[in-house]
Amino acid sequence: MDARLLAQLERIAAAGIQLLPTPELPRHFVFERAGCVVLVERRDNEFGGIGSPGALTERGFEALVERPSGPAFVFKGDERPATPEQAEAARALLRDLRQALN
């Protein structure tokens, strides 16, 4: 493992972010904290593009979006409201993950 990847993994762990085992998603890593997730593209021996924050439920990935009525988790034409705390937790996960992977 190269030094850059090791440093990224250490920063991820220090931020309290977990890497979930998701063999059903062979093209993405799934990072989780406080019930929120962010998908990151798998690229050989490094991390690729970072996706939007959201939640992982029995229906799959539900992206966090901003609506005029407030934040919501969206999944294939359906949505459910997100509490302000859930929205902030998802945004914080994305922010901290971006910092850890840079």
BAFI-3210 file (N, C-alpha, C; in Angstrom, 3 decimals, decimal comma, padded with zeros to 6 digits):
// residues 102
n [1|2|3|4|5|6|7|8|9|10|11|12|13|14|15|16|17|18|19|20|21|22|23|24|25|26|27|28|29|30|31|32|33|34|35|36|37|38|39|40|41|42|43|44|45|46|47|48|49|50|51|52|53|54|55|56|57|58|59|60|61|62|63|64|65|66|67|68|69|70|71|72|73|74|75|76|77|78|79|80|81|82|83|84|85|86|87|88|89|90|91|92|93|94|95|96|97|98|99|100|101|102]
n.u [000,850|000,589|002,044|000,386|-002,252|-002,418|-002,251|-004,651|-006,549|-006,031|-006,835|-009,554|-010,418|-009,799|-011,693|-013,928|-015,278|-016,657|-015,798|-017,961|-018,690|-019,493|-020,059|-021,889|-021,755|-019,589|-018,209|-017,978|-016,933|-018,405|-018,905|-019,636|-021,261|-022,940|-025,421|-025,538|-024,410|-021,798|-020,956|-018,031|-016,078|-014,422|-011,068|-008,592|-005,874|-006,644|-008,799|-011,616|-013,880|-016,003|-019,222|-022,579|-023,955|-026,049|-028,478|-028,420|-030,691|-033,165|-034,192|-032,139|-029,618|-030,338|-030,376|-029,450|-031,238|-031,968|-035,002|-037,639|-039,298|-037,616|-034,845|-034,555|-034,590|-034,064|-035,284|-035,486|-037,807|-039,339|-039,608|-038,545|-038,916|-036,064|-034,720|-033,522|-031,244|-030,432|-029,844|-027,724|-025,859|-025,336|-024,231|-021,970|-020,574|-019,886|-018,248|-016,154|-015,192|-014,254|-012,128|-010,513|-009,785|-008,221]
n.v [-001,175|002,168|005,251|007,516|006,476|005,097|007,289|008,597|006,660|006,649|009,260|009,082|007,170|008,585|010,577|009,281|007,831|005,085|002,359|000,606|-002,869|-003,751|-005,803|-006,032|-003,709|-003,271|-001,188|000,970|002,441|002,495|004,831|005,482|007,262|008,063|007,145|008,143|008,150|008,160|007,591|006,492|006,407|003,466|003,065|001,312|001,258|003,408|006,103|007,311|009,555|011,479|011,030|012,345|013,125|010,999|008,541|005,076|002,665|000,012|000,196|001,049|003,428|006,651|009,823|012,944|015,864|019,330|020,880|023,260|023,079|022,084|019,892|016,623|013,054|011,288|008,785|007,068|008,513|008,765|010,217|011,237|013,289|014,884|015,321|018,386|017,726|015,254|016,090|017,880|016,105|014,461|016,325|017,080|014,666|014,383|016,670|016,122|013,721|014,506|016,152|014,216|012,621|014,210]
n.w [000,000|-000,905|000,393|000,198|-000,042|002,391|004,181|003,513|004,330|007,074|007,758|007,148|009,027|011,382|011,240|011,980|010,080|008,394|006,244|004,373|003,852|000,706|-001,503|-003,530|-004,921|-007,050|-008,301|-006,680|-003,566|-000,358|002,012|005,419|008,042|010,975|010,010|007,461|004,036|001,538|-001,773|-003,412|-006,265|-007,427|-008,277|-009,534|-007,503|-005,947|-004,804|-006,573|-008,173|-006,042|-004,826|-004,292|-001,024|001,024|002,007|002,843|002,287|002,594|000,075|-001,466|-002,515|-001,412|-002,463|-001,013|-001,440|-002,057|-001,553|-002,204|-000,001|001,881|002,921|001,375|000,995|-001,926|-004,130|-007,023|-008,224|-005,951|-002,710|000,592|003,447|004,894|008,093|009,618|011,093|009,980|007,364|007,843|008,976|006,759|004,962|006,440|006,525|003,783|003,468|005,334|004,302|001,789|002,618|003,837|001,692|000,126]
ca.u [000,000|001,451|001,943|-000,766|-003,452|-002,385|-002,589|-006,087|-007,278|-005,867|-007,687|-010,935|-010,661|-009,752|-012,937|-015,032|-015,983|-016,460|-015,914|-018,897|-018,478|-020,601|-019,645|-022,887|-021,413|-018,177|-017,590|-017,961|-016,759|-019,481|-018,444|-020,794|-021,138|-024,197|-026,555|-025,423|-023,396|-021,294|-020,328|-016,803|-015,693|-013,223|-010,089|-007,403|-005,360|-006,921|-010,188|-011,987|-014,823|-016,833|-020,615|-023,397|-024,308|-027,410|-028,730|-028,518|-031,842|-033,530|-034,485|-030,883|-029,078|-031,266|-029,579|-029,948|-031,451|-032,637|-036,297|-038,155|-039,890|-036,571|-034,068|-035,263|-033,868|-034,769|-034,987|-036,279|-039,106|-039,979|-038,773|-039,004|-038,260|-034,905|-034,709|-032,345|-030,088|-029,989|-029,234|-026,420|-024,961|-024,945|-023,317|-020,721|-019,867|-019,298|-017,167|-015,038|-014,636|-013,462|-010,879|-009,699|-009,287|-007,305]
ca.v [000,000|003,346|006,173|008,406|005,715|004,866|008,551|008,816|005,734|007,116|010,445|008,592|006,553|009,633|011,345|008,432|007,357|003,653|001,811|-000,519|-003,967|-003,767|-006,533|-005,850|-002,469|-003,459|000,012|002,052|002,267|003,152|005,345|005,736|007,834|008,580|006,776|008,778|007,528|008,777|006,618|006,959|005,537|002,625|003,172|000,504|001,354|004,724|006,520|008,152|010,634|011,443|011,309|013,156|012,442|010,483|007,463|003,744|002,007|-001,243|000,509|001,402|004,748|007,778|011,044|014,129|016,999|020,482|021,218|024,503|022,757|021,620|018,765|015,354|011,924|010,941|007,471|006,645|009,147|008,845|010,949|011,374|014,454|014,701|016,285|019,250|017,000|014,276|016,832|018,392|014,953|014,041|017,353|017,000|013,477|014,717|017,633|015,454|012,727|015,236|016,546|013,035|012,048|015,149]
ca.w [000,000|-000,970|001,525|000,010|000,292|003,834|004,840|003,310|005,198|008,446|007,936|007,144|010,339|012,403|011,134|012,413|008,891|008,160|004,894|004,463|002,904|-000,254|-002,703|-004,580|-005,619|-007,391|-008,879|-005,704|-002,132|000,374|003,293|006,271|009,391|011,543|009,175|006,152|003,192|000,309|-002,660|-004,043|-007,369|-007,259|-009,358|-009,243|-006,134|-005,393|-004,785|-007,702|-007,939|-004,839|-005,147|-003,392|000,218|001,109|002,963|002,260|002,900|001,937|-001,330|-002,124|-002,195|-001,495|-002,484|-000,314|-002,336|-001,458|-002,123|-001,608|001,299|002,783|002,408|001,219|000,423|-003,159|-004,681|-008,192|-008,322|-004,646|-001,755|001,971|004,040|005,773|009,189|009,543|011,655|008,973|006,260|008,290|009,122|005,415|004,429|007,204|006,046|002,492|003,705|005,999|003,385|000,790|003,263|004,087|000,445|-000,556]
c.u [000,893|001,134|000,725|-002,058|-003,527|-002,770|-004,086|-006,902|-007,174|-006,752|-009,168|-011,287|-010,699|-011,029|-014,151|-015,870|-015,636|-016,564|-016,782|-018,539|-019,694|-020,170|-020,640|-022,683|-019,934|-017,474|-017,484|-017,585|-017,931|-018,949|-019,651|-020,377|-022,505|-025,399|-026,566|-024,311|-022,996|-020,627|-019,121|-016,396|-014,427|-012,330|-008,830|-006,996|-005,566|-008,420|-010,446|-012,932|-015,700|-018,245|-021,283|-023,677|-025,750|-027,529|-028,799|-029,621|-032,100|-033,863|-033,225|-030,414|-030,144|-030,448|-030,255|-030,055|-032,132|-033,903|-036,734|-038,755|-038,863|-035,849|-034,906|-034,291|-034,696|-034,299|-035,973|-037,695|-039,876|-039,064|-039,408|-038,269|-037,061|-035,012|-033,497|-031,080|-029,543|-029,280|-027,849|-025,424|-024,465|-023,959|-021,961|-019,904|-019,180|-018,096|-015,939|-014,389|-013,789|-012,112|-009,955|-009,082|-008,372|-005,920]
c.v [001,235|004,327|007,088|007,695|005,453|006,129|008,860|007,938|006,144|008,330|010,051|008,014|007,608|010,474|010,523|007,895|005,886|003,336|000,568|-001,612|-004,060|-004,477|-006,399|-004,552|-002,514|-002,222|001,170|001,551|002,988|003,527|005,788|006,388|008,378|008,309|007,392|008,100|008,443|007,667|007,259|005,930|004,745|002,805|002,449|000,600|002,731|005,001|007,442|009,257|010,399|011,855|012,211|012,396|011,962|009,455|006,154|003,013|000,694|-001,025|000,798|002,774|005,806|009,057|012,161|015,254|018,123|020,775|022,557|024,275|022,269|020,416|017,489|014,310|011,416|009,590|007,167|007,204|009,257|009,652|010,947|012,553|014,031|015,736|017,205|018,552|015,971|014,984|017,341|017,250|014,478|015,034|017,299|015,780|013,775|015,643|016,938|014,400|013,383|015,649|015,346|012,475|012,979|015,096]
c.w [000,000|000,163|001,408|000,417|001,791|004,599|004,691|004,250|006,660|008,727|007,967|008,511|011,443|012,401|011,551|011,275|008,680|006,672|004,998|003,461|001,971|-001,538|-003,850|-005,370|-006,021|-007,942|-007,906|-004,310|-001,486|001,754|004,102|007,581|009,779|010,645|007,791|005,366|002,046|-000,488|-003,328|-005,088|-007,033|-008,489|-008,933|-007,779|-005,526|-005,428|-005,962|-007,280|-006,725|-005,210|-004,134|-002,106|000,176|002,205|002,200|003,006|002,182|000,460|-002,126|-001,674|-002,415|-001,372|-001,704|-001,337|-001,560|-002,241|-001,535|-000,213|002,319|002,203|002,350|000,701|-000,754|-003,666|-005,805|-008,205|-007,027|-003,733|-000,384|002,576|004,891|006,884|009,009|010,066|010,660|007,823|006,652|008,456|007,760|004,807|005,134|006,777|004,722|002,665|004,311|005,104|002,313|001,374|003,451|002,813|-000,341|000,022]
res [m|d|a|r|l|l|a|q|l|e|r|i|a|a|a|g|i|q|l|l|p|t|p|e|l|p|r|h|f|v|f|e|r|a|g|c|v|v|l|v|e|r|r|d|n|e|f|g|g|i|g|s|p|g|a|l|t|e|r|g|f|e|a|l|v|e|r|p|s|g|p|a|f|v|f|k|g|d|e|r|p|a|t|p|e|q|a|e|a|a|r|a|l|l|r|d|l|r|q|a|l|n]
***
